[in-house]
Amino acid sequence: MSDSISKLAVIVFTDIVDFTRLSADNEPVALQLLDTQRSTLKPIVERHHGKWLKEIGDGLLLSFNTFKDAVDCAIEIQHTVKNIGNLNLRIGIHQGEVIQQGEDIVGDDVNVASRIESFAAPGGIVLSDRVLPSLLRDPLYQTKSLGSPELKGVKQEVEIYSIISHGLPEGINKDKKKGTVKSLRKNISSARFQTMEDVSI
């Protein structure tokens, strides 16, 4: 498409825990929860210079120009929703090349963000190895590896990390329970990590 543009972005994907069950049990409450999520989180996203790209059911697709904006926004979101009934979120953060179509973005790296989100604990945040190097320079952020699991519909290998500082819960190493975690690749100085301070989308 002539109006499609490839760009580098930090992608954030959020999901409400047990929303399907809530919808089945009490649809009016579930619909009200979506309104509450929108009114509560949009100002936080804007404050951290993010873009509110899409609502996918109960999930949100957001993009940011810098790693720090994305991570700090996710942390503020989790701290804010702690006191909101039923608004219990998992958040995944990834960085990569996306295809911008108007105000929307698509691409394999968007899929990565949506897949790794499920490895976050309720109330937690996970990020990919593309995002990790930017946090290693700041001791305020502490992370723990969850391994390199197979991600459905994703061809690239991705190592996932859980943020364990800022009062956040440790993520879920699903594949470790099954005994299928791949060996981890620790060379964080590899060229595959692209330092990203200012990226427009």
C-alpha positions in Angstrom: 0.0 0.0 0.0 1.3 3.4 -0.9 0.4 4.9 2.5 2.3 2.1 4.4 5.6 3.1 6.1 8.1 0.9 7.8 9.3 2.4 11.1 11.1 1.4 14.3 9.0 1.5 17.4 8.8 0.3 21.0 5.5 -1.7 21.2 3.5 -2.2 24.3 0.6 -4.7 24.5 -1.7 -5.0 27.5 -4.4 -7.5 28.4 -7.0 -7.7 31.2 -6.6 -10.9 33.2 -9.8 -13.1 33.2 -11.7 -10.7 31.1 -13.4 -13.5 29.1 -14.7 -15.1 32.3 -15.9 -11.7 33.6 -17.7 -11.0 30.3 -19.5 -14.4 30.6 -20.5 -13.8 34.2 -21.4 -10.1 34.1 -21.3 -8.4 30.7 -22.4 -4.9 31.9 -19.6 -4.9 34.4 -17.1 -6.1 31.7 -18.2 -3.3 29.4 -17.9 -0.7 32.1 -14.4 -2.0 32.9 -13.3 -1.3 29.3 -14.6 2.3 29.7 -12.7 2.6 33.0 -9.5 1.2 31.4 -9.7 3.8 28.6 -10.4 6.8 30.9 -7.7 5.8 33.4 -4.9 4.7 31.1 -5.1 7.2 28.2 -3.8 10.1 30.3 -0.9 8.0 31.5 0.0 7.0 28.0 -0.1 10.6 26.8 1.9 11.8 29.8 4.7 9.4 28.7 4.5 10.5 25.1 2.9 7.3 23.9 0.4 6.6 21.1 -2.9 4.8 21.9 -3.1 2.9 18.6 -5.7 0.3 19.0 -8.1 -1.5 21.4 -8.3 -5.2 20.6 -11.1 -6.5 22.7 -9.8 -6.0 26.2 -6.2 -5.6 25.0 -4.4 -2.4 24.1 -1.8 -1.7 21.5 0.5 1.2 22.3 3.7 2.6 20.8 6.5 4.8 22.1 9.5 6.6 20.8 11.9 5.5 23.5 12.4 2.4 25.7 12.3 4.5 28.9 9.0 6.1 28.1 7.5 2.7 27.3 8.8 1.0 30.5 8.0 3.9 32.8 4.5 4.1 31.4 3.9 0.4 31.9 5.1 0.7 35.5 2.9 3.6 36.2 -0.1 1.8 34.7 0.5 -1.2 36.9 0.8 0.9 40.0 -2.4 2.9 39.1 -4.7 -0.1 38.4 -3.8 -1.9 41.6 -6.7 -0.2 43.3 -9.3 -0.6 40.5 -11.5 -3.7 40.8 -11.1 -6.3 38.0 -8.6 -4.1 36.1 -5.8 -6.6 36.6 -3.3 -6.3 33.7 -0.5 -8.2 32.1 1.9 -6.1 29.9 4.5 -7.0 27.3 7.1 -4.7 25.7 9.1 -5.3 22.6 11.0 -3.2 20.0 11.2 -3.7 16.3 10.3 -2.7 12.8 6.6 -2.2 12.2 4.5 -1.2 9.3 2.5 2.0 9.9 -0.9 2.2 8.2 -2.5 5.5 9.2 -2.7 5.4 13.0 -2.3 1.6 13.1 0.8 -0.6 13.1 1.2 -4.2 12.1 4.1 -6.7 11.6 5.9 -9.6 13.1 7.2 -7.5 16.0 3.7 -6.5 16.9 2.9 -10.2 17.2 5.9 -10.7 19.5 4.7 -8.0 21.9 1.3 -9.7 22.0 2.7 -13.2 22.5 5.2 -12.3 25.3 2.5 -10.5 27.3 1.1 -13.8 28.4 4.3 -14.6 30.2 3.8 -11.7 32.6 2.2 -12.4 36.0 -1.0 -10.6 36.8 0.1 -7.1 37.6 3.5 -7.7 36.0 5.5 -6.6 33.0 7.7 -8.6 30.7 10.0 -7.4 28.0 12.0 -8.8 25.1 15.8 -9.0 24.8 15.5 -6.1 22.3 14.5 -3.8 25.2 16.8 -5.2 28.0 20.1 -3.5 27.0 18.5 0.0 27.6 17.6 -1.0 31.2 20.9 -2.5 32.1 22.4 1.0 32.3 20.1 2.0 35.1 20.3 0.1 38.4 16.8 1.2 39.3 15.4 -1.5 36.9 15.9 -5.1 37.9 15.0 -8.0 35.6 15.0 -11.8 35.5 15.2 -14.0 32.5 12.2 -16.3 31.7 14.0 -18.1 28.9 13.5 -18.3 25.2 10.2 -20.1 24.7 8.5 -20.9 21.4 6.1 -18.1 20.5 3.1 -19.2 18.4 3.1 -17.6 15.0 6.6 -16.0 15.5 9.6 -17.1 13.6 12.3 -15.1 15.5 13.8 -16.4 18.7 13.1 -14.0 21.6 14.4 -14.2 25.1 11.9 -12.8 27.6 12.7 -10.9 30.8 10.4 -10.0 33.8 10.8 -6.7 35.6 11.2 -7.6 39.2 11.9 -4.1 40.7 9.3 -1.4 41.4 7.2 -3.8 43.4 6.3 -5.9 40.3 5.6 -9.6 40.4 8.0 -12.1 38.7 6.7 -13.4 35.4 5.8 -17.0 34.5 8.3 -19.3 32.9 5.8 -21.6 31.2 8.3 -23.6 29.2 10.4 -24.3 32.3 7.5 -26.1 33.8 7.3 -28.3 30.7 11.1 -28.7 30.6 11.4 -27.2 27.1 13.3 -24.0 27.7 15.9 -23.4 25.0 19.5 -22.5 26.1 19.8 -18.8 26.7 21.9 -16.5 24.7 23.6 -14.0 26.9 25.6 -11.8 24.5 23.7 -8.6 25.1 26.2 -6.6 23.2 25.3 -8.4 19.9 24.6 -6.3 17.0 21.0 -7.5 17.0 20.3 -5.0 19.9 19.8 -1.7 18.4 20.2 1.3 20.7 17.1 3.4 20.3 16.9 6.9 21.9 14.7 8.7 19.4 12.4 6.8 17.0 9.4 8.5 15.4 6.2 6.7 14.6 
